[in-house]
């Protein structure tokens, strides 16, 4: 009986050992096949290059493991490619569709090169991909429609290319996205409302395209958004009120569009983290809110070429970090001396470099307080208003002033 039990136990142990060895053999075989797939994919990528000025691919040969090739990172366990990162190397060529065979890839960065052709649809096979940066190339064609298969994507940057077509609606299914950069392409159509599904999104840059339509109301749900930048498009309508309630916003630029409406009276209270606020060259009206002076981090205010009226709030003098105040080509002021009370408060803005007030309705005598503005001031543009009297002496105190404009007023030059 004991002999029978001992024999059975021995047989069972042998069976376990055989199964374990078989499993290990299969794992090694699969891993070896996977490694070969990666190697071939990388060599196919290399074969698509027409220029390698810096000799990046000199190391890409069989004398060393592909894990040691320039720009390649492999995982510790499987020795599969997890990162392909070659940036700023003046590479030229096309991106091989074999890139889609790098099934363990998490990071693909080919920014600031000269790649042409299209983004291969096979990128959608990279189900582990988290970081995709193709910024600064010459890539054309559409954004791959099946990119939504890469459900782990957190970062997409296609800026500064020649992409055409529309922003895919199913971009909203990539719920892990935190960063979307598509600036300066030839994209058309609308901002998809599905962007509102990207609750983790903190960076959206879509300027310098040919986008039309309205800003989707759904974008106001993006409570983590810090940068909203859509300048130089043909976007119209009004700004959703909810967008002005995203307290995390620090960079807001919608310049050169067809957007209308007014600036909310409480904007400086609701957007306390604003650093840049650009709404220039649109169709805004109404007054500049006093509360803007509560956004104490503001450095850039760009409201030029709109239909703003009324006075410039003295509360702007609270903005100690203010560097640029651009209010040209509006209907601000009433042709009276009281228009310029705010200038006295701006002496507190010791970092002010650019003050542009030309082509408004400011009037009265230029106060001497203009000579007490920041010593950092480089531009002072006051032309095409209704100023009278003598140009204040003491402008020479503005030691960094390089551009001074006072044309088309009723000013006299003081006797020197």
C-alpha positions in Angstrom: 0.0 0.0 0.0 2.8 2.4 0.9 4.7 1.4 -2.2 1.6 2.0 -4.3 1.1 5.5 -2.7 4.8 6.3 -3.1 4.7 5.3 -6.8 1.7 7.4 -7.4 3.2 10.4 -5.7 6.4 10.0 -7.8 4.4 9.8 -11.0 2.4 12.8 -10.1 5.5 14.8 -9.3 7.0 13.8 -12.7 3.8 14.8 -14.5 4.0 18.2 -12.8 7.6 18.6 -13.8 6.8 17.7 -17.4 3.9 20.2 -17.5 6.0 22.9 -15.9 8.8 22.4 -18.4 6.3 22.3 -21.3 4.8 25.5 -20.0 8.2 27.2 -19.7 9.1 26.0 -23.2 5.9 27.4 -24.7 6.4 30.7 -22.8 10.0 31.0 -24.1 8.9 30.1 -27.6 6.1 32.7 -27.6 8.4 35.3 -26.1 11.1 34.5 -28.7 8.5 34.9 -31.5 7.3 38.2 -29.9 10.9 39.5 -29.8 11.4 38.6 -33.4 8.2 40.4 -34.3 9.5 43.6 -32.6 12.9 43.3 -34.3 11.3 43.0 -37.7 8.9 45.9 -37.0 11.8 48.2 -36.0 13.8 47.3 -39.1 10.8 48.0 -41.2 10.5 51.4 -39.5 14.1 52.0 -40.2 13.7 51.1 -43.9 11.1 53.9 -44.2 13.8 56.6 -43.5 15.1 58.7 -46.3 17.3 60.9 -44.2 19.3 60.1 -41.0 21.5 63.1 -40.7 22.7 62.3 -37.2 23.3 58.6 -37.7 20.6 57.6 -35.3 20.1 54.2 -37.0 23.8 53.2 -37.0 23.2 51.2 -33.9 20.1 49.5 -35.4 21.8 46.3 -36.6 22.1 42.7 -35.5 25.4 43.1 -33.7 23.4 44.1 -30.6 20.0 43.5 -29.1 17.3 45.8 -30.4 16.7 46.7 -26.7 20.1 48.6 -26.9 19.2 50.5 -30.1 19.1 54.2 -30.0 15.7 55.5 -28.9 14.4 52.0 -27.8 13.4 51.0 -24.3 12.3 47.4 -23.5 10.5 45.9 -20.6 12.6 44.0 -18.0 10.6 40.8 -18.0 9.6 40.1 -21.6 12.3 42.2 -23.3 9.6 43.6 -25.6 9.7 47.2 -26.9 7.8 49.5 -24.6 9.1 52.9 -25.9 10.2 54.3 -29.2 11.4 57.8 -28.6 13.4 59.7 -31.3 12.8 63.4 -31.2 14.6 66.5 -32.7 16.8 64.4 -35.0 15.8 65.8 -38.4 14.6 62.4 -39.5 12.8 62.2 -42.9 10.7 59.4 -44.3 7.4 57.8 -43.6 6.1 55.9 -40.6 5.9 52.3 -41.4 2.6 50.5 -40.8 4.7 47.8 -39.1 4.8 50.1 -36.1 1.4 48.5 -35.3 3.2 45.2 -34.5 5.0 46.6 -31.5 2.2 45.3 -29.3 3.8 46.1 -26.0 4.5 49.8 -26.9 3.4 52.4 -24.4 5.3 55.4 -25.6 5.7 56.6 -29.2 7.5 59.9 -29.6 8.7 61.1 -33.0 8.3 64.8 -32.5 10.2 67.6 -34.3 11.4 65.6 -37.3 10.4 65.7 -41.0 8.1 62.7 -41.3 5.8 62.8 -44.3 2.9 60.6 -45.5 0.0 59.7 -43.2 -0.3 58.4 -39.6 -0.7 54.7 -40.3 -4.0 53.2 -39.3 -2.1 50.3 -37.7 -1.3 52.6 -34.7 -4.7 51.6 -33.5 -3.3 48.1 -32.9 -1.2 49.5 -30.0 -3.6 48.6 -27.3 -1.1 49.4 -24.5 -0.2 52.9 -25.9 -0.4 55.7 -23.4 1.7 58.5 -24.9 1.6 59.4 -28.7 3.6 62.5 -29.8 4.0 63.2 -33.5 4.2 67.0 -33.1 6.3 69.1 -35.5 6.4 66.9 -38.7 4.9 67.2 -42.1 2.3 64.5 -41.7 -0.9 64.7 -43.8 -4.1 62.8 -44.2 -6.8 62.3 -41.5 -6.4 61.6 -37.8 -6.8 57.8 -37.7 -10.5 57.1 -37.2 -9.9 53.9 -35.2 -7.5 55.5 -32.7 -10.3 55.0 -30.2 -9.1 51.3 -29.9 -6.1 52.6 -28.0 -8.2 53.0 -24.8 -5.3 53.6 -22.5 -4.1 56.8 -24.3 -3.4 59.7 -22.0 -1.5 62.0 -24.3 -2.0 62.8 -28.0 0.0 65.6 -29.7 -0.4 66.0 -33.5 0.4 69.7 -33.5 2.3 71.5 -36.3 1.6 69.0 -39.1 -0.6 69.1 -42.2 -3.5 66.9 -41.0 -6.8 67.4 -42.7 -10.4 66.2 -42.1 -12.4 66.4 -39.0 -11.6 65.6 -35.3 -13.0 62.1 -34.9 -16.2 62.0 -32.8 -15.1 58.9 -31.0 -12.2 60.7 -29.4 -14.6 61.0 -26.5 -14.3 57.3 -25.8 -10.6 57.8 -24.9 -11.6 58.5 -21.3 -8.0 58.4 -20.0 -6.9 61.4 -22.1 -5.3 64.3 -20.2 -3.7 66.1 -23.1 -4.9 66.8 -26.7 -2.7 68.9 -29.0 -3.9 69.4 -32.6 -2.7 73.0 -33.1 -1.7 74.3 -36.5 -3.0 71.8 -38.9 -5.7 72.0 -41.6 -8.5 70.4 -39.7 -12.1 71.3 -40.5 -15.5 70.7 -39.0 -16.5 71.3 -35.4 -15.1 70.6 -32.0 -17.0 67.3 -31.2 -19.3 67.4 -28.2 -17.9 64.1 -27.1 -14.8 66.0 -25.8 -17.0 66.5 -22.8 -16.6 62.8 -21.9 -12.9 63.4 -21.2 -13.2 64.2 -17.5 -9.5 63.9 -16.9 -8.5 66.3 -19.7 -6.4 69.2 -18.6 -4.9 70.4 -21.9 -6.8 71.2 -25.1 -5.0 73.0 -27.9 -6.7 73.3 -31.3 -5.7 76.7 -32.6 -4.7 77.6 -36.1 -7.0 75.3 -38.0 -10.2 75.8 -40.0 -12.7 74.8 -37.3 -16.2 76.1 -37.4 -19.4 75.9 -35.3 -19.8 76.6 -31.6 -17.9 75.7 -28.5 -19.7 72.6 -27.3 -21.6 73.1 -24.0 -20.2 69.8 -22.9 -16.7 71.2 -22.6 -17.9 73.1 -19.5 -17.9 69.7 -17.7 -14.2 69.3 -17.9 -13.4 70.3 -14.3 -9.7 69.5 -14.6 -9.1 71.7 -17.6 -6.1 74.1 -17.2 -5.6 75.1 -20.9 -8.3 75.9 -23.4 -6.7 77.2 -26.6 -8.6 77.5 -29.9 -7.3 80.7 -31.6 -7.3 81.5 -35.3 -10.3 79.4 -36.4 -13.8 80.4 -37.5 -15.7 79.4 -34.4 -18.8 81.4 -33.7 -21.6 81.6 -31.2 -21.1 82.4 -27.5 -18.9 80.9 -24.8 -20.8 78.4 -22.7 -21.4 79.8 -19.2 -20.1 76.6 -17.6 -16.7 77.1 -19.2 -16.3 80.3 -17.2 -16.8 78.3 -14.0 -13.8 75.9 -14.4 -11.7 77.3 -11.6 -8.6 75.3 -12.7 -8.3 77.3 -16.0 -5.0 79.1 -16.3 -4.7 79.6 -20.1 -7.7 80.7 -22.0 -7.2 81.8 -25.7 -10.0 82.2 -28.3 -8.4 85.1 -30.3 -9.2 85.5 -33.9 -12.6 83.8 -34.2 -16.2 85.0 -34.6 -17.3 84.6 -31.0 -19.8 87.1 -29.5 -21.2 87.9 -26.1 -20.0 89.6 -22.9 -17.5 88.8 -20.3 -19.2 87.7 -17.0 -19.1 90.2 -14.2 -17.7 87.7 -11.8 -15.1 86.1 -14.0 -12.1 87.1 -11.8 -13.7 85.4 -8.9 -14.6 82.2 -10.8 -11.3 81.9 -12.6 -8.7 82.8 -9.9 -5.9 80.8 -11.6 -5.9 82.7 -14.9 -2.5 83.6 -16.3 -3.5 84.3 -19.9 -6.9 85.6 -21.0 -7.1 86.2 -24.7 -10.4 87.1 -26.5 -9.0 89.5 -29.1 -10.3 89.9 -32.6 -13.8 88.6 -31.9 -17.2 90.2 -31.5 -17.4 90.8 -27.8 -19.3 93.8 -26.4 -20.1 95.2 -23.0 -17.7 96.4 -20.3 -14.5 95.0 -18.8 -15.5 93.5 -15.4 -14.0 95.0 -12.2 -13.6 91.5 -10.9 -10.8 90.8 -13.4 -8.6 92.5 -10.9 -9.2 89.6 -8.5 -7.5 87.1 -10.8 -4.1 87.9 -9.2 -2.1 85.5 -11.3 -2.9 87.3 -14.6 0.0 88.1 -16.8 -1.6 88.6 -20.3 -4.8 90.3 -21.1 -5.7 90.5 -24.8 -9.1 92.1 -25.6 -8.2 94.0 -28.8 -10.4 94.4 -31.9 -13.8 93.9 -30.2 -16.7 96.2 -29.2 -15.9 96.8 -25.5 -17.2 100.0 -24.0 -16.9 101.9 -20.7 -14.0 102.5 -18.5 -10.9 100.4 -17.8 -11.3 99.1 -14.2 -8.8 100.6 -11.7 -8.8 97.1 -10.1 -6.4 96.0 -12.8 -3.8 97.8 -10.7 -4.0 94.8 -8.3 -2.4 92.5 -11.0 1.2 92.6 -9.8 2.2 90.0 -12.4 0.6 91.7 -15.4 3.0 91.9 -18.3 0.7 92.7 -21.3 -2.5 94.7 -21.4 -3.8 94.9 -25.0 -7.1 96.8 -25.5 -6.6 98.4 -28.9 -9.5 98.9 -31.4 -12.5 99.0 -29.1 -14.8 101.7 -28.0 -13.4 102.2 -24.5 -13.5 105.6 -22.9 -15.8 108.7 -23.2 -13.3 111.3 -24.6 -13.0 112.8 -21.0 -10.1 113.1 -18.7 -11.7 110.7 -16.3 -11.0 107.9 -18.8 -7.4 107.8 -17.6 -7.9 107.3 -13.9 -6.8 103.7 -14.3 -3.3 104.7 -15.4 -2.5 105.8 -11.8 -3.3 102.3 -10.5 -1.1 100.6 -13.2 2.0 101.9 -11.5 1.6 98.9 -9.1 2.0 96.6 -12.1 5.8 96.6 -11.9 6.2 93.9 -14.5 4.2 95.6 -17.2 6.0 95.4 -20.5 3.3 96.1 -23.1 0.4 98.6 -22.8 -1.6 99.0 -26.0 -4.6 101.4 -25.9 -4.7 102.8 -29.4 -7.9 103.3 -31.5 -10.4 103.8 -28.6 -12.3 106.9 -27.3 -9.9 108.0 -24.6 -9.7 111.7 -24.1 -8.5 114.5 -21.8 -4.9 115.5 -20.9 -2.4 112.7 -20.5 -1.6 112.6 -16.8 1.9 112.6 -15.5 1.2 109.2 -14.0 2.0 107.8 -17.4 5.7 108.5 -16.6 5.4 106.3 -13.4 4.6 103.1 -15.3 6.8 100.1 -14.9 10.5 100.6 -15.8 10.1 97.3 -17.7 7.7 98.9 -20.2 8.7 98.3 -23.8 5.6 99.3 -25.8 3.3 102.2 -25.1 0.7 102.7 -27.8 -1.8 105.5 -27.3 -2.5 106.6 -30.9 -5.8 107.3 -32.5 -7.6 108.6 -29.5 -8.7 112.1 -28.3 -5.9 113.1 -26.1 -5.2 116.8 -25.7 -2.5 119.0 -24.2 1.1 118.5 -23.9 3.0 115.2 -23.9 4.1 114.7 -20.3 7.8 115.4 -19.6 9.6 112.5 -17.9 8.9 109.7 -20.4 12.6 109.2 -20.4 12.2 107.5 -17.0 10.8 104.6 -19.0 14.3 103.4 -19.7 13.3 100.2 -21.6 10.7 101.9 -23.9 11.4 100.9 -27.5 8.0 101.6 -29.2 6.0 104.8 -28.4 2.9 105.6 -30.4 0.8 108.8 -29.9 -0.2 109.5 -33.5 -3.6 111.0 -34.5 -4.3 112.8 -31.2 -4.3 116.5 -30.4 -1.1 116.5 -28.4 1.7 119.1 -28.4 5.4 118.4 -27.8 6.8 120.1 -24.7 9.6 122.6 -25.2 12.9 121.0 -24.7 
